[in-house]
């Protein structure tokens, strides 16, 4: 039933392998290494690839990986036990060779493998014959609770009294010290005190001062507009017919020009956290920092292999800290499980504390997650598309109100700064004012980069009004850009919630029909658990509603409103962990130059402080 079982080192040396068929399984194992082990997603020991299910176990002491593969349609209940038994059998048999690092020798493990597999299959059959029994009350969590722990009381801990009644009386300094009152007496006494307090308040009436002014009821007054009101001012408020309005009335802020030339600068996050080992040790050892995240564990010094029980208190503190920094709860649990899997069995040095080891491992994992798997160089891709004689197309999608149009204008300004002509396709045909917003941005961007300087108009707006098919407008805009030799097309789409199936189907149609080079998901840095739901459903909808056999899903992320979150930068971790795609742009303000590239080290420093 097993198709593959392989034992290899983390350096890539295969120590032993079993294959039941002649099928090539290297793509599935490589996908496991690339997508799970290298990307720090080893909390769950199951990975699906094509028609196979791969389960794995890490040996951190000898840096080994045990992988078993079988068909996904099979339900094998003994695989977990089989992995553990083979792991222990292989360690015990070749412990001396593994300690000396002799990975190039021949490991004769076939007989042991067959014996362990037969024992596990026999165990699974015997377990299947045993009827399932209900869990007893003693095994449940409820049995461990006491009556006192289930009673909720208001007030401080000092005012709480025990429910247990003590009949004995103690004499202290000639006075009788009574035992605590029963709970009913305590409640009755508190109610009597409250009634007496309310009665005393009702007796005292406030005295009115003879000189106090009379209270006047506030009445809401109608708002007076500066324009003076009336129907004669309505034409001045109508901006729907100013398509050909000259840009001479716009005073361009010339200080912005020239600041965005070249690659986008990295994001800088202000943080008091220091990554140096000396300062971290001082913080852990300082008595004034007793309320810190790891102060309770500074005395844990390791001299043997780490176990999950040893790391669990530190991991619980880590999980709470990550959730407090806006990381989604499910992602925080997976990160902590991944750290536990990576460290379990590792032998610590004499002066290495558990807290320091877990913290440094989590920091490395977070940096690895935020570091992109592939390099996204938009300027290089734009120049390559220009050499091929076609425009480079970028589509912006996301939920309502996250700042798609605003950050599209920032990206447009950056492209203009690098001497690339841009066509903005107004495909948001639903929201009132969406076309006018883009029209205003185009006028101001055109004023910052006038035609007299560049010998051609650098930015255009392609619009067809409201209520039209967005996919058709995008197709016409791309065709128009190809005819006019425009370098880049930026497609602005309408905001939509991830649960709105008709709008998600329309977005999938737009992407499938026009095949953009880059699909960017625009999300807020303010979201926590909602980021997981948004990205999962956007990706799933683009895959489900696409008519293509190889659907185009999200290629990158634009993280907006980053300047409003202080050090709660957990949304970046959640979004990158869910999609595995890089954060291409970070919006940090309200001007065209407030666009940065993500700096993983800076974000992790702010997250871990």
C-alpha positions as CSV (number, residue, x, y, z in Angstrom):
1,X,0.0,0.0,0.0
2,X,3.0,2.3,0.5
3,X,4.4,3.8,-2.7
4,X,7.6,5.3,-1.2
5,X,9.6,5.4,2.0
6,X,12.7,7.5,2.0
7,X,15.3,8.5,4.7
8,X,17.5,11.4,3.8
9,X,19.6,14.0,5.6
10,X,18.7,17.7,5.6
11,X,21.8,18.2,3.4
12,X,20.1,16.2,0.6
13,X,21.9,12.8,1.0
14,X,19.6,9.8,0.6
15,X,20.5,7.2,3.2
16,X,17.9,4.6,2.4
17,X,14.8,4.4,0.0
18,X,12.0,1.9,-0.7
19,X,9.7,2.1,-3.8
20,X,6.9,-0.3,-4.5
21,X,6.5,0.9,-8.1
22,X,8.7,2.2,-10.9
23,X,7.0,5.6,-10.8
24,X,9.2,8.7,-10.3
25,X,8.4,10.3,-6.9
26,X,11.2,12.9,-6.9
27,X,8.8,15.8,-7.9
28,X,6.6,15.1,-4.9
29,X,9.5,14.9,-2.5
30,X,11.1,18.0,-3.9
31,X,7.8,19.9,-3.5
32,X,7.7,18.8,0.1
33,X,11.2,20.1,0.7
34,X,10.6,23.3,-1.1
35,X,7.1,24.2,0.1
36,X,7.2,22.8,3.7
37,X,10.6,22.2,5.1
38,X,12.4,25.2,3.6
39,X,9.4,27.5,4.2
40,X,9.1,26.7,7.9
41,X,5.7,25.1,7.6
42,X,6.5,21.8,9.3
43,X,3.9,22.1,12.1
44,X,1.5,19.7,10.2
45,X,3.2,16.4,9.2
46,X,1.0,15.8,6.2
47,X,1.5,17.3,2.7
48,X,-0.6,16.6,-0.5
49,X,0.9,16.8,-3.9
50,X,-0.9,15.7,-7.1
51,X,-2.5,12.3,-6.2
52,X,-0.1,11.5,-3.3
53,X,-0.2,12.1,0.4
54,X,3.2,12.5,2.0
55,X,3.8,12.3,5.7
56,X,7.1,13.0,7.3
57,X,9.0,13.1,10.6
58,X,12.0,15.2,11.4
59,X,15.0,14.0,13.5
60,X,16.6,17.2,14.7
61,X,19.4,15.5,16.6
62,X,20.9,13.7,13.6
63,X,19.4,16.1,11.0
64,X,17.3,13.4,9.2
65,X,14.0,13.4,7.4
66,X,11.7,10.3,7.2
67,X,9.1,10.5,4.4
68,X,6.4,8.0,3.5
69,X,4.1,8.4,0.4
70,X,0.9,6.7,-0.5
71,X,-2.2,7.3,-2.7
72,X,-4.5,10.1,-1.4
73,X,-7.6,8.0,-1.7
74,X,-6.3,5.5,0.9
75,X,-7.1,5.8,4.6
76,X,-4.1,4.3,6.4
77,X,-4.5,4.5,10.1
78,X,-1.1,3.1,10.9
79,X,1.1,5.6,9.1
80,X,1.8,7.8,12.2
81,X,2.8,4.7,14.3
82,X,4.8,3.3,11.4
83,X,6.8,6.5,11.0
84,X,7.6,6.6,14.7
85,X,8.6,3.0,14.9
86,X,10.8,3.1,11.8
87,X,12.4,6.3,13.2
88,X,13.3,4.6,16.5
89,X,14.4,1.4,14.8
90,X,16.8,3.3,12.4
91,X,18.2,5.5,15.2
92,X,18.9,2.5,17.4
93,X,20.5,0.4,14.7
94,X,22.8,3.0,13.2
95,X,23.3,5.4,16.1
96,X,27.1,5.2,16.1
97,X,27.3,5.7,12.3
98,X,25.0,8.8,12.5
99,X,27.0,10.3,15.4
100,X,30.2,10.1,13.4
101,X,28.5,11.5,10.3
102,X,29.1,8.5,8.1
103,X,26.2,9.2,5.6
104,X,27.9,7.6,2.6
105,X,27.8,4.0,3.9
106,X,25.3,1.3,2.8
107,X,22.4,1.0,5.3
108,X,20.9,-2.5,5.2
109,X,17.5,-1.7,6.5
110,X,15.1,-3.8,4.3
111,X,14.5,-6.6,6.8
112,X,13.8,-4.2,9.7
113,X,11.6,-2.1,7.4
114,X,9.5,-5.1,6.4
115,X,9.2,-6.3,10.0
116,X,8.0,-3.0,11.3
117,X,5.6,-2.5,8.5
118,X,4.0,-6.0,9.1
119,X,3.7,-5.3,12.8
120,X,2.0,-1.9,12.2
121,X,-0.4,-3.5,9.7
122,X,-1.3,-6.2,12.2
123,X,-1.8,-3.5,14.9
124,X,-4.1,-1.5,12.6
125,X,-6.2,-4.6,11.9
126,X,-6.5,-5.4,15.6
127,X,-7.5,-1.9,16.4
128,X,-10.2,-1.9,13.7
129,X,-11.9,-4.9,15.4
130,X,-12.1,-3.2,18.8
131,X,-15.4,-1.5,19.2
132,X,-15.2,2.2,19.9
133,X,-16.0,3.2,23.5
134,X,-17.2,6.4,24.9
135,X,-14.7,8.4,26.9
136,X,-15.2,8.1,30.7
137,X,-15.8,11.0,32.9
138,X,-12.5,10.6,34.6
139,X,-10.7,11.1,31.2
140,X,-12.5,14.3,30.5
141,X,-11.4,17.8,31.3
142,X,-14.5,18.4,33.3
143,X,-13.6,15.9,35.9
144,X,-10.5,17.9,36.8
145,X,-12.5,21.0,37.7
146,X,-13.5,21.7,41.2
147,X,-16.7,23.5,42.4
148,X,-14.7,26.5,43.5
149,X,-13.0,26.9,40.1
150,X,-16.3,27.1,38.4
151,X,-17.8,29.8,40.6
152,X,-17.3,33.3,39.1
153,X,-16.9,36.2,41.5
154,X,-16.5,39.9,40.9
155,X,-13.9,42.1,42.5
156,X,-10.2,41.6,43.3
157,X,-8.6,38.5,44.3
158,X,-8.2,39.8,47.9
159,X,-11.9,40.1,48.4
160,X,-12.6,36.5,47.3
161,X,-13.6,34.1,50.0
162,X,-13.4,30.3,50.0
163,X,-16.6,28.3,49.6
164,X,-15.5,25.7,52.0
165,X,-16.9,26.2,55.6
166,X,-14.5,25.7,58.5
167,X,-16.3,24.9,61.8
168,X,-13.3,25.4,64.1
169,X,-12.6,28.8,65.7
170,X,-9.2,30.1,66.5
171,X,-8.3,32.5,69.3
172,X,-5.8,35.2,68.4
173,X,-4.9,38.0,70.9
174,X,-8.1,37.4,72.8
175,X,-10.4,37.8,69.8
176,X,-12.5,35.2,68.1
177,X,-11.5,34.7,64.4
178,X,-14.6,33.4,62.6
179,X,-14.4,31.1,59.6
180,X,-15.5,32.4,56.1
181,X,-19.2,32.7,55.5
182,X,-21.0,30.4,53.2
183,X,-21.6,31.7,49.6
184,X,-25.3,32.4,50.2
185,X,-24.6,34.5,53.2
186,X,-21.9,36.5,51.3
187,X,-24.4,37.2,48.5
188,X,-27.1,38.3,50.9
189,X,-24.7,40.6,52.8
190,X,-23.5,42.2,49.6
191,X,-27.1,42.8,48.5
192,X,-27.9,44.4,51.8
193,X,-24.9,46.8,51.5
194,X,-26.0,47.8,48.0
195,X,-29.6,48.5,49.1
196,X,-28.3,50.6,52.1
197,X,-26.0,52.6,49.8
198,X,-28.8,53.3,47.3
199,X,-31.1,54.4,50.1
200,X,-28.6,56.8,51.4
201,X,-28.1,58.4,48.0
202,X,-31.8,58.9,47.5
203,X,-32.1,60.9,50.8
204,X,-29.4,63.4,49.7
205,X,-30.9,65.8,47.2
206,X,-28.6,68.2,45.4
207,X,-29.0,71.8,46.4
208,X,-29.7,74.2,43.6
209,X,-27.6,77.4,43.6
210,X,-29.7,80.5,43.2
211,X,-27.0,82.0,40.9
212,X,-26.8,79.0,38.6
213,X,-28.0,79.7,35.0
214,X,-31.1,78.1,33.6
215,X,-30.4,75.1,31.4
216,X,-31.2,75.6,27.8
217,X,-32.2,72.7,25.5
218,X,-29.7,72.3,22.7
219,X,-31.3,72.4,19.3
220,X,-29.6,71.2,16.2
221,X,-29.1,74.0,13.7
222,X,-28.9,73.6,9.9
223,X,-25.5,73.6,8.5
224,X,-24.5,76.6,6.4
225,X,-22.3,75.9,3.4
226,X,-19.6,78.2,2.4
227,X,-21.0,78.3,-1.1
228,X,-24.1,80.0,0.1
229,X,-26.6,77.3,-0.8
230,X,-29.3,77.3,-3.4
231,X,-29.6,75.7,-6.9
232,X,-27.1,78.2,-8.4
233,X,-24.2,76.4,-6.7
234,X,-25.0,72.9,-8.1
235,X,-23.1,73.4,-11.3
236,X,-19.9,74.2,-9.4
237,X,-20.2,70.9,-7.6
238,X,-20.6,68.8,-10.7
239,X,-17.3,67.3,-11.8
240,X,-18.6,64.6,-14.2
241,X,-17.9,66.5,-17.4
242,X,-14.4,67.8,-16.8
243,X,-12.6,65.1,-18.9
244,X,-10.8,67.6,-21.1
245,X,-10.2,70.1,-18.4
246,X,-6.7,71.6,-18.6
247,X,-4.2,70.9,-16.0
248,X,-3.0,74.4,-15.8
249,X,-5.0,75.0,-12.6
250,X,-3.1,72.3,-10.7
251,X,0.0,73.5,-8.9
252,X,2.3,70.4,-8.9
253,X,4.4,69.6,-5.9
254,X,7.8,69.4,-7.7
255,X,9.5,68.3,-4.5
256,X,8.1,64.8,-5.1
257,X,9.6,64.4,-8.6
258,X,12.8,62.4,-8.6
259,X,12.4,60.7,-5.2
260,X,11.1,57.4,-6.6
261,X,13.7,56.8,-9.4
262,X,15.1,53.3,-9.4
263,X,14.1,50.5,-7.1
264,X,11.7,51.1,-4.2
265,X,13.4,51.7,-0.9
266,X,13.0,49.2,1.9
267,X,10.6,49.7,4.7
268,X,12.0,51.0,8.0
269,X,10.1,50.0,11.2
270,X,10.9,51.9,14.3
271,X,11.6,49.4,17.1
272,X,13.3,49.3,20.4
273,X,14.1,45.7,19.9
274,X,17.8,44.9,19.6
275,X,18.9,41.7,17.9
276,X,22.3,41.5,19.6
277,X,22.8,38.6,21.9
278,X,24.3,40.7,24.7
279,X,21.4,43.1,25.0
280,X,18.9,40.2,24.8
281,X,20.7,38.4,27.7
282,X,20.7,41.6,29.7
283,X,17.0,42.0,29.2
284,X,16.3,38.4,30.3
285,X,18.5,38.7,33.3
286,X,17.3,42.1,34.5
287,X,15.0,41.9,37.5
288,X,13.1,45.0,36.4
289,X,11.9,43.1,33.3
290,X,10.0,40.5,35.3
291,X,6.9,41.1,33.3
292,X,8.6,40.4,30.0
293,X,7.6,37.7,27.6
294,X,10.4,35.3,28.5
295,X,11.4,36.4,32.0
296,X,9.7,33.4,33.6
297,X,11.9,31.0,31.7
298,X,15.4,32.6,32.0
299,X,16.4,29.9,34.5
300,X,15.7,27.0,32.2
301,X,19.1,25.8,31.1
302,X,19.4,22.9,28.7
303,X,21.9,20.1,28.8
304,X,19.8,17.4,27.1
305,X,17.5,16.9,24.2
306,X,14.5,19.3,24.0
307,X,11.1,17.8,24.3
308,X,7.7,19.3,23.6
309,X,6.8,19.3,27.3
310,X,10.0,21.4,28.0
311,X,9.1,23.9,25.3
312,X,5.4,24.1,25.8
313,X,5.4,27.0,28.4
314,X,7.6,29.1,26.2
315,X,5.6,28.2,23.1
316,X,2.4,29.2,24.9
317,X,3.9,32.6,25.7
318,X,5.0,33.0,22.1
319,X,1.6,32.2,20.7
320,X,-0.1,34.8,23.0
321,X,2.6,37.4,22.0
322,X,2.1,36.8,18.3
323,X,-1.7,37.0,18.6
324,X,-1.3,40.3,20.5
325,X,0.8,41.6,17.6
326,X,-2.1,40.9,15.2
327,X,-1.0,37.5,13.8
328,X,-4.0,35.3,13.1
329,X,-4.7,32.8,15.8
330,X,-4.5,29.8,13.5
331,X,-1.3,31.0,12.0
332,X,0.3,31.6,15.4
333,X,-0.6,28.0,16.4
334,X,1.0,26.7,13.2
335,X,4.1,28.7,13.7
336,X,4.6,27.5,17.3
337,X,3.9,23.9,16.2
338,X,6.5,24.3,13.4
339,X,9.1,25.6,15.9
340,X,8.4,22.7,18.2
341,X,8.8,20.2,15.4
342,X,12.0,21.8,14.3
343,X,13.5,21.8,17.8
344,X,12.2,18.5,19.2
345,X,15.2,16.2,19.9
346,X,17.8,18.9,19.5
347,X,20.5,18.9,22.2
348,X,21.2,22.3,23.8
349,X,24.5,23.5,25.0
350,X,25.3,24.0,28.6
351,X,24.6,27.7,28.6
352,X,21.8,27.8,26.1
353,X,18.4,28.5,27.7
354,X,15.2,27.2,26.3
355,X,13.7,30.6,25.9
356,X,16.6,32.0,24.0
357,X,16.7,29.0,21.7
358,X,13.0,29.0,20.9
359,X,13.0,32.8,20.4
360,X,15.9,32.7,18.0
361,X,14.4,29.7,16.1
362,X,11.1,31.5,15.7
363,X,12.9,34.7,14.5
364,X,14.7,32.7,11.8
365,X,11.4,31.1,10.8
366,X,9.6,34.4,10.5
367,X,12.4,35.9,8.4
368,X,12.3,32.8,6.2
369,X,8.5,33.1,5.7
370,X,8.6,36.8,4.8
371,X,11.5,36.3,2.4
372,X,10.1,35.8,-1.1
373,X,10.5,32.4,-2.7
374,X,11.0,34.1,-6.0
375,X,12.2,37.6,-6.9
376,X,9.6,40.0,-8.1
377,X,11.4,42.7,-10.2
378,X,8.7,44.7,-11.8
379,X,11.0,47.2,-13.6
380,X,12.9,44.3,-15.2
381,X,9.7,42.6,-16.3
382,X,8.3,45.8,-17.7
383,X,11.5,46.3,-19.8
384,X,11.3,42.7,-21.0
385,X,7.7,43.1,-22.1
386,X,8.6,46.4,-23.8
387,X,11.3,44.6,-25.8
388,X,8.7,42.0,-26.9
389,X,6.4,44.9,-28.1
390,X,3.6,44.4,-25.7
391,X,2.4,46.2,-22.5
392,X,3.0,44.8,-19.0
393,X,-0.3,44.3,-17.3
394,X,-0.9,44.5,-13.5
395,X,-4.3,43.9,-11.9
396,X,-5.3,45.1,-8.5
397,X,-8.0,43.3,-6.5
398,X,-9.2,43.2,-2.9
399,X,-12.1,43.9,-0.6
400,X,-13.9,47.2,-0.2
401,X,-12.1,50.2,1.2
402,X,-8.6,48.9,1.5
403,X,-7.0,51.5,-0.8
404,X,-6.7,49.9,-4.2
405,X,-7.1,53.0,-6.3
406,X,-4.8,55.1,-4.0
407,X,-2.0,52.6,-4.1
408,X,-2.5,52.1,-7.8
409,X,-1.7,55.8,-8.2
410,X,1.4,55.4,-6.0
411,X,2.6,52.5,-8.2
412,X,1.8,54.6,-11.3
413,X,3.9,57.5,-9.9
414,X,6.8,55.1,-9.3
415,X,6.6,53.8,-12.9
416,X,6.5,57.3,-14.2
417,X,9.6,58.2,-12.2
418,X,11.4,55.4,-14.1
419,X,10.4,56.8,-17.5
420,X,7.7,54.2,-18.2
421,X,4.4,55.3,-19.8
422,X,1.3,54.1,-18.0
423,X,-2.4,53.5,-19.0
424,X,-4.8,53.2,-16.1
425,X,-7.9,51.1,-16.9
426,X,-11.0,52.2,-14.9
427,X,-12.6,48.8,-14.4
428,X,-14.4,49.7,-11.2
429,X,-17.7,50.4,-12.8
430,X,-19.7,49.9,-9.7
431,X,-18.6,52.3,-6.9
432,X,-19.8,55.9,-7.3
433,X,-16.9,58.3,-7.8
434,X,-14.4,55.6,-8.7
435,X,-13.8,56.9,-12.3
436,X,-13.6,60.5,-11.0
437,X,-11.0,59.5,-8.4
438,X,-8.8,57.9,-11.0
439,X,-9.3,60.9,-13.3
440,X,-8.1,63.3,-10.6
441,X,-5.0,61.1,-10.0
442,X,-4.2,61.1,-13.7
443,X,-4.5,64.9,-13.9
444,X,-2.1,65.4,-11.0
445,X,0.4,62.7,-12.2
446,X,0.3,64.3,-15.6
447,X,1.1,67.7,-14.0
448,X,4.1,66.2,-12.2
449,X,5.4,64.6,-15.4
450,X,4.4,67.1,-18.2
451,X,4.5,66.3,-21.9
452,X,7.1,69.1,-22.5
453,X,9.7,67.2,-20.5
454,X,9.2,63.7,-21.7
455,X,8.2,64.6,-25.3
456,X,5.1,62.4,-24.9
457,X,2.2,62.2,-22.5
458,X,3.2,59.7,-19.8
459,X,-0.1,58.7,-18.2
460,X,-3.6,58.1,-19.7
461,X,-6.9,57.0,-18.3
462,X,-9.1,54.5,-20.2
463,X,-12.7,54.7,-19.1
464,X,-16.1,53.7,-20.3
465,X,-18.3,54.9,-17.5
466,X,-20.3,52.9,-15.1
467,X,-22.4,49.8,-15.3
468,X,-20.2,48.2,-18.1
469,X,-18.5,44.8,-18.2
470,X,-15.1,45.2,-16.4
471,X,-13.5,42.3,-18.3
472,X,-14.4,44.0,-21.7
473,X,-13.0,47.4,-20.6
474,X,-9.8,45.7,-19.5
475,X,-9.4,44.0,-22.8
476,X,-10.0,47.2,-24.8
477,X,-7.5,49.0,-22.6
478,X,-4.8,46.4,-23.2
479,X,-5.5,46.6,-26.9
480,X,-5.4,50.4,-26.9
481,X,-2.1,50.3,-24.9
482,X,-0.5,47.9,-27.5
483,X,-1.6,50.2,-30.3
484,X,-0.3,53.4,-28.7
485,X,3.0,51.7,-27.5
486,X,2.2,52.2,-23.8
487,X,4.6,50.4,-21.5
488,X,2.4,49.4,-18.6
489,X,-1.4,48.9,-18.0
490,X,-2.7,49.2,-14.4
491,X,-6.2,47.6,-14.1
492,X,-8.3,48.9,-11.2
493,X,-11.1,46.6,-10.1
494,X,-14.1,47.1,-7.9
495,X,-13.9,46.1,-4.3
496,X,-15.7,43.0,-3.4
497,X,-16.2,40.8,-0.3
498,X,-14.7,37.3,-0.5
499,X,-18.2,35.7,0.1
500,X,-19.9,37.5,-2.8
501,X,-19.9,34.8,-5.5
502,X,-21.2,36.8,-8.5
503,X,-18.5,39.5,-8.0
504,X,-15.8,36.9,-7.4
505,X,-17.0,35.1,-10.6
506,X,-16.7,38.4,-12.5
507,X,-13.1,39.0,-11.2
508,X,-12.1,35.5,-12.2
509,X,-13.5,36.2,-15.7
510,X,-11.5,39.4,-15.9
511,X,-8.3,37.6,-15.0
512,X,-8.9,34.6,-17.2
513,X,-9.9,36.6,-20.3
514,X,-7.1,39.2,-20.1
515,X,-4.2,37.1,-18.6
516,X,-2.4,39.9,-16.7
517,X,1.3,39.5,-15.9
518,X,0.8,40.2,-12.2
519,X,-2.3,39.9,-10.0
520,X,-1.9,41.8,-6.8
521,X,-4.1,41.4,-3.7
522,X,-4.5,44.7,-1.8
523,X,-5.0,44.1,1.9
524,X,-5.0,46.3,5.0
525,X,-2.3,45.9,7.7
526,X,-5.1,46.4,10.2
527,X,-6.7,43.0,9.8
528,X,-6.0,40.0,11.9
529,X,-7.9,36.7,11.5
530,X,-9.9,38.3,8.6
531,X,-6.8,38.3,6.4
532,X,-6.7,34.5,6.4
533,X,-10.3,34.2,5.3
534,X,-9.9,36.9,2.6
535,X,-6.8,35.4,0.9
536,X,-8.0,31.8,1.1
537,X,-11.4,32.6,-0.5
538,X,-9.9,35.0,-3.1
539,X,-7.5,32.3,-4.2
540,X,-10.1,29.6,-4.1
541,X,-12.6,31.7,-6.1
542,X,-10.0,32.5,-8.8
543,X,-9.3,28.8,-9.1
544,X,-12.9,27.6,-9.0
545,X,-14.5,30.1,-11.3
546,X,-11.7,30.1,-13.9
547,X,-12.3,28.2,-17.2
548,X,-8.6,27.6,-17.6
549,X,-6.9,24.3,-16.7
550,X,-4.1,26.3,-15.1
551,X,-5.9,29.2,-13.3
552,X,-4.1,32.4,-12.5
553,X,-4.3,33.1,-8.8
554,X,-2.7,35.8,-6.6
555,X,0.9,36.6,-7.5
556,X,1.7,39.1,-4.8
557,X,0.4,41.3,-2.0
558,X,0.1,45.1,-1.5
559,X,-0.1,45.8,2.3
560,X,-1.7,49.2,2.9
561,X,-2.1,51.6,5.9
562,X,1.1,50.3,7.4
563,X,1.6,53.7,9.1
564,X,-1.4,53.2,11.3
565,X,-0.5,50.0,13.2
566,X,2.6,51.0,15.2
567,X,4.4,47.7,15.9
568,X,1.4,45.3,15.3
569,X,2.7,44.0,12.1
570,X,1.3,40.5,12.3
571,X,-0.9,40.9,9.2
572,X,2.2,40.6,7.0
573,X,3.0,37.2,8.6
574,X,-0.6,35.9,8.2
575,X,-0.9,37.0,4.5
576,X,2.5,35.6,3.5
577,X,2.0,32.3,5.4
578,X,-1.4,31.6,3.8
579,X,-0.5,32.3,0.1
580,X,3.3,31.8,0.1
581,X,3.4,34.8,-2.2
582,X,5.7,37.9,-1.5
583,X,4.5,41.3,-0.3
584,X,5.5,43.4,-3.2
585,X,4.5,46.9,-2.0
586,X,3.8,48.5,1.4
587,X,1.7,51.7,1.6
588,X,3.0,54.0,4.4
589,X,1.2,57.3,4.0
590,X,-1.0,59.6,1.9
591,X,1.4,60.9,-0.7
592,X,2.7,59.4,-3.9
593,X,6.1,58.7,-2.5
594,X,4.8,56.7,0.5
595,X,5.4,53.4,-1.1
596,X,8.0,51.0,0.2
597,X,9.4,47.5,-0.3
598,X,9.1,45.0,2.6
599,X,12.1,44.5,4.8
600,X,11.7,41.1,6.5
601,X,14.3,41.8,9.2
602,X,12.7,45.1,10.2
603,X,9.2,43.6,10.4
604,X,10.4,40.6,12.5
605,X,12.2,43.0,14.9
606,X,9.0,44.9,15.4
607,X,7.1,41.7,15.8
608,X,9.4,40.2,18.4
609,X,10.0,43.2,20.6
